Amino acid sequence: MRANVVKRAYRYRFYPTPEQVQQLSRTFGCVRYVYNRALAARSRAWTREQRRVNYADTSRMLTQWKRDADTVWLTEPSKGPLQQKLRDLQGAYDKFWRKLTGYPQFKKKGTSTDSATYFSNCFTYRDGHIKLAKQAEPLDIRWSRPLPVGALPSQVTVSRDSAGRYYISILVEDRITEHTANDIAIGVDAGITSLYTFSTGEKVSNPRHEKRDRERLAKAHRELSKKQKGSANRAKARLKLGRVHARIADRRRDHLHKLSTRLVRENQVIAIEDLSVRNMVRNRSLARAISDASWSEFRSMLEYKADWYGRTVVVVDRFLSSSKTCSGCGLINNTMPLSVRVWTCRCGMVHDRDVNAAKNIRAAGLAVLACGDGVIPTRS
């Protein structure tokens, strides 16, 4: 078995002191300000002059902003997180130009996770303690699992989620041993009633994490809407709402991690369908259920874990008639309404709609491996 050297992030929760809370809050605010101001400058340059502004230009702008009397407070945090946010903005533009995402959006306070990235020259790591630049004390980290032996962090990212929890993500080089190769291939069909159906006939039920806490979520939204904007009670209500959302997201992520790890461990080839989730959520009747299923996140987990452990993920064309095609004789039906869950082909085979689709996805995936036809590039 071969061992791969990969860059891997280990995420831990930490509990900052009151002084660290204030310092991190100022850092998050400065990072958000720099990102928004650089985005405004780039948008204005293109709108008025049809001129593109790159990372080097915004870096020079940041130097000037630090010298201005009105924004001299930008010198308070470490320079590393501010520079990294400009690189993140450049990456967002690169994805936009390649038509992978929409145009970069401004970051609003309190509506998303705050984060700041520190490189090796902006933090110290000694004897299991991490101290960020311009902080007097190391972070109180809960080491839920050890870092790889001898690993030296190359960068750390501290974040604060909507529930007010603080996390640190530590990037290190790790040696991962590939799983023993086998000849098992599986097709995976995504759904709503059953979260995933495998070509083996197994169905994974949909936990519907959001639905379980829907009443609590609705109550938290109602309480938030009644609070006066800018008041301390509104901040408390927003934090309460964030905790409900965090509870749902944690359960969902845990379930997807366990399922993706199992599939990668047991199968050499995993064939999945290329779903256009962005278009599918436009269906108002199914948007909430599709978002809760988090198919895109599951696909990302499968792809990076397969890359680590020597497995292959094959993504077949989204226009494959997987549900309408008989996996036995290949007959393609003209129509197949969603209400039809079991159907009989003229060859005599009785099909479960989802199991039949998973079998066709598996066959298409193996065909892609054999001849390379219809290959969908792995997302970067």
Backbone hydrogen bonds, N-H to C=O, Kabsch-Sander energy under -0.5 kcal/mol:
donor,donor_aa,acceptor,acceptor_aa,energy
4,N,176,I,-3.1
6,V,4,N,-0.7
6,V,174,D,-2.8
8,R,6,V,-0.6
8,R,172,V,-3.1
10,Y,170,I,-2.6
11,R,9,A,-0.5
12,Y,168,I,-2.5
13,R,142,R,-0.5
14,F,166,Y,-2.0
15,Y,140,D,-2.2
21,V,17,T,-2.7
22,Q,18,P,-1.9
23,Q,19,E,-2.2
24,L,20,Q,-2.9
25,S,21,V,-2.3
26,R,22,Q,-2.2
27,T,23,Q,-2.1
28,F,24,L,-2.9
29,G,25,S,-2.1
30,C,26,R,-2.5
31,V,27,T,-2.7
32,R,28,F,-2.3
33,Y,29,G,-2.3
34,V,30,C,-2.6
35,Y,31,V,-2.2
36,N,32,R,-2.4
37,R,33,Y,-2.7
38,A,34,V,-2.4
39,L,35,Y,-2.3
40,A,36,N,-2.3
41,A,37,R,-2.3
42,R,38,A,-2.3
43,S,39,L,-2.5
44,R,40,A,-2.5
45,A,41,A,-2.2
46,W,42,R,-1.8
47,T,43,S,-2.5
48,R,44,R,-2.5
49,E,45,A,-1.7
50,Q,46,W,-1.3
51,R,45,A,-1.7
58,T,54,N,-1.9
59,S,55,Y,-2.3
60,R,56,A,-1.8
61,M,57,D,-1.9
62,L,58,T,-2.3
63,T,59,S,-1.6
64,Q,60,R,-1.7
65,W,61,M,-2.6
66,K,62,L,-2.0
67,R,63,T,-0.8
67,R,64,Q,-0.6
68,D,64,Q,-1.1
71,T,68,D,-0.6
72,V,69,A,-0.8
74,L,71,T,-1.8
75,T,72,V,-1.9
76,E,73,W,-1.5
82,L,78,S,-0.7
83,Q,79,K,-2.3
84,Q,80,G,-2.5
85,K,81,P,-1.8
86,L,82,L,-1.3
87,R,83,Q,-1.7
88,D,84,Q,-2.4
89,L,85,K,-2.0
90,Q,86,L,-2.0
91,G,87,R,-2.4
92,A,88,D,-2.2
93,Y,89,L,-2.1
94,D,90,Q,-2.3
95,K,91,G,-2.2
96,F,92,A,-1.9
97,W,93,Y,-2.8
98,R,94,D,-1.6
99,K,96,F,-1.5
100,L,95,K,-2.9
101,T,95,K,-0.8
108,K,106,F,-0.5
111,T,108,K,-1.6
114,D,160,R,-2.0
116,A,158,V,-2.2
118,Y,156,V,-3.4
120,S,154,S,-1.1
122,C,119,F,-2.9
123,F,120,S,-0.7
124,T,131,K,-2.3
126,R,129,H,-2.2
129,H,126,R,-1.6
131,K,124,T,-2.2
133,A,122,C,-2.2
135,Q,132,L,-1.4
139,L,130,I,-2.9
141,I,139,L,-1.4
142,R,13,R,-2.8
143,W,141,I,-0.9
144,S,142,R,-1.9
151,A,148,P,-2.1
154,S,171,L,-2.6
155,Q,171,L,-0.8
156,V,118,Y,-2.6
157,T,169,S,-2.2
158,V,116,A,-2.3
159,S,167,Y,-2.6
160,R,114,D,-2.5
161,D,165,R,-2.0
164,G,161,D,-1.9
166,Y,14,F,-0.5
167,Y,159,S,-2.4
168,I,12,Y,-2.9
169,S,157,T,-2.7
170,I,10,Y,-3.0
170,I,168,I,-0.6
171,L,155,Q,-2.6
171,L,169,S,-0.6
172,V,8,R,-2.5
172,V,170,I,-0.5
174,D,6,V,-3.1
176,I,4,N,-3.1
176,I,174,D,-0.6
177,T,175,R,-0.5
178,E,2,R,-3.0
179,H,309,Y,-1.4
186,I,269,V,-2.2
188,V,271,A,-2.5
189,D,197,T,-2.9
190,A,188,V,-0.5
191,G,195,L,-2.1
195,L,193,T,-0.5
195,L,204,V,-1.4
196,Y,204,V,-1.2
197,T,189,D,-2.5
198,F,202,E,-3.0
199,S,187,G,-1.7
201,G,198,F,-2.0
204,V,196,Y,-3.4
205,S,203,K,-0.7
206,N,193,T,-1.1
212,R,208,R,-1.6
213,D,209,H,-0.9
214,R,211,K,-1.2
217,L,213,D,-2.4
218,A,214,R,-2.7
219,K,215,E,-2.3
220,A,216,R,-2.0
221,H,217,L,-2.0
222,R,218,A,-2.3
223,E,219,K,-2.4
224,L,220,A,-1.9
225,S,221,H,-2.2
226,K,222,R,-1.0
227,K,223,E,-0.5
227,K,224,L,-1.1
231,S,228,Q,-1.9
235,A,231,S,-1.5
236,K,232,A,-2.0
237,A,233,N,-2.3
238,R,234,R,-2.5
239,L,235,A,-2.0
240,K,236,K,-2.0
241,L,237,A,-2.3
242,G,238,R,-2.4
243,R,239,L,-1.8
244,V,240,K,-1.4
245,H,241,L,-2.1
246,A,242,G,-2.5
247,R,243,R,-2.1
248,I,244,V,-1.9
249,A,245,H,-2.6
250,D,246,A,-2.6
251,R,247,R,-1.8
252,R,248,I,-2.3
253,R,249,A,-2.7
254,D,250,D,-2.3
255,H,251,R,-2.1
256,L,252,R,-2.3
257,H,253,R,-2.3
258,K,254,D,-2.1
259,L,255,H,-2.1
260,S,256,L,-2.6
261,T,257,H,-2.4
262,R,258,K,-1.8
263,L,259,L,-2.2
264,V,260,S,-2.3
265,R,261,T,-2.0
266,E,262,R,-2.0
267,N,263,L,-1.9
268,Q,184,I,-2.1
269,V,184,I,-1.8
270,I,312,T,-2.7
271,A,186,I,-2.9
272,I,270,I,-0.5
272,I,314,V,-2.7
274,D,316,V,-1.8
275,L,273,E,-1.3
277,V,275,L,-1.3
279,N,276,S,-0.5
280,M,276,S,-2.0
281,V,277,V,-2.2
282,R,279,N,-1.2
283,N,280,M,-1.8
284,R,282,R,-0.9
286,L,283,N,-0.9
287,A,283,N,-1.7
290,I,286,L,-2.8
291,S,287,A,-2.4
292,D,288,R,-2.0
293,A,289,A,-1.6
294,S,290,I,-1.2
295,W,290,I,-0.5
298,F,294,S,-1.6
299,R,295,W,-2.3
300,S,296,S,-2.2
301,M,297,E,-2.1
302,L,298,F,-2.4
303,E,299,R,-2.4
304,Y,300,S,-2.2
305,K,301,M,-2.1
306,A,302,L,-2.4
307,D,303,E,-1.8
308,W,304,Y,-1.6
309,Y,305,K,-2.3
310,G,306,A,-0.6
311,R,306,A,-2.5
312,T,268,Q,-2.4
314,V,270,I,-2.6
314,V,312,T,-0.6
315,V,313,V,-0.5
316,V,272,I,-2.6
316,V,314,V,-0.6
320,L,317,D,-1.6
322,S,320,L,-2.3
325,T,321,S,-1.0
326,C,331,L,-2.8
330,G,326,C,-1.5
333,N,324,K,-2.5
333,N,331,L,-0.6
340,V,337,P,-1.6
341,R,339,S,-0.8
343,W,351,H,-2.1
345,C,349,M,-2.8
348,G,345,C,-1.8
351,H,343,W,-3.5
351,H,349,M,-0.5
353,R,341,R,-3.5
353,R,351,H,-0.5
356,N,352,D,-2.8
357,A,353,R,-1.9
358,A,354,D,-2.3
359,K,355,V,-2.1
360,N,356,N,-2.1
361,I,357,A,-2.3
362,R,358,A,-2.2
363,A,359,K,-2.4
364,A,360,N,-2.5
365,G,361,I,-2.3
366,L,362,R,-2.2
367,A,363,A,-1.9
368,V,364,A,-2.1
369,L,365,G,-2.0
370,A,366,L,-1.9
371,C,367,A,-2.6
372,G,367,A,-0.5
372,G,368,V,-2.2
375,V,372,G,-0.9
376,I,315,V,-0.9
